[in-house]
């Protein structure tokens, strides 16, 4: 996934936000994101936590994590019914972010 983020530092935050919303952000990355918040505030000129920085820059409405989670849950069921296989969290974030927020 390294190439995905080359020259696109905010994309990693956005992908992490989506992973967090669907309950698949691992502890190591969650810890790193929290520890890096001062850097994110300076880099992106925003205040708050890394999640709040994403929400502010993307102008997400209240309840965005729940809406993302709902898409994940419904999409998993549809994919399983159609293909017999659930999408991975990585597949979901790439498709969701790339479709809704071209970069």
C-alpha positions in Angstrom: 0.0 0.0 0.0 3.0 2.3 0.2 2.6 3.5 -3.4 -1.0 4.5 -2.8 0.2 7.1 -0.3 3.3 8.4 -2.1 2.8 12.2 -2.5 -0.6 12.0 -0.9 -0.2 12.3 2.9 -3.8 13.0 3.6 -5.0 9.9 1.8 -3.5 7.7 4.5 -5.6 9.6 7.1 -8.7 9.3 5.0 -8.2 5.6 4.5 -7.6 5.2 8.2 -10.8 7.1 9.0 -12.8 4.7 6.8 -11.0 1.7 8.4 -11.8 3.1 11.8 -15.5 3.6 10.9 -15.8 -0.1 9.8 -14.0 -1.3 12.9 -10.9 -2.5 11.2 -8.2 0.0 12.3 -5.6 -1.9 14.1 -4.2 -0.8 17.5 -0.7 0.0 16.2 -2.0 2.4 13.5 -4.6 3.9 15.9 -1.8 4.6 18.4 0.5 6.0 15.6 -2.3 8.3 14.4 -3.0 9.6 17.9 0.7 10.2 18.5 1.1 12.0 15.2 -1.8 14.4 15.8 0.5 17.4 16.5 2.2 16.8 13.1 -1.2 16.5 11.4 -2.4 19.8 12.9 0.7 21.6 11.7 0.7 20.0 8.3 -3.0 20.4 7.5 -3.7 23.6 9.4 -6.6 22.1 11.4 -7.3 21.6 15.1 -8.4 18.5 17.0 -7.8 14.8 16.7 -6.8 13.1 13.5 -10.5 12.1 13.0 -11.6 15.7 13.5 -9.0 16.8 11.0 -10.3 14.4 8.4 -13.9 15.5 9.1 -13.0 19.2 8.8 -11.0 18.9 5.6 -13.5 16.6 4.0 -16.5 18.6 5.3 -18.1 15.4 6.5 -21.5 15.8 8.1 -22.2 14.5 11.6 -22.7 10.8 11.6 -20.3 10.0 8.7 -18.7 7.1 10.5 -22.1 5.4 11.0 -23.0 6.0 7.4 -19.7 4.4 6.2 -20.3 1.5 8.6 -23.8 1.0 7.2 -22.4 0.8 3.6 -19.7 -1.7 4.8 -22.3 -3.9 6.5 -24.8 -3.9 3.6 -22.0 -4.3 1.0 -20.6 -7.3 2.8 -24.0 -9.0 2.7 -24.5 -8.2 -1.0 -21.1 -9.4 -2.0 -21.5 -12.6 0.0 -24.8 -13.3 -1.7 -23.6 -12.4 -5.2 -20.1 -13.9 -5.1 -20.0 -16.1 -2.1 -17.1 -14.1 -0.7 -17.0 -11.0 1.5 -14.8 -8.1 0.5 -11.7 -7.4 2.7 -11.5 -4.2 4.6 -8.7 -3.1 2.3 -10.8 -3.7 -0.8 -13.6 -1.7 0.7 -11.6 1.3 1.7 -9.9 1.5 -1.7 -13.2 1.2 -3.6 -15.1 3.6 -1.2 -12.4 6.3 -1.1 -11.4 6.1 -4.8 -15.1 6.2 -5.9 -16.3 8.9 -3.6 -13.2 11.0 -3.2 -11.0 10.8 -6.3 -7.4 11.8 -5.5 
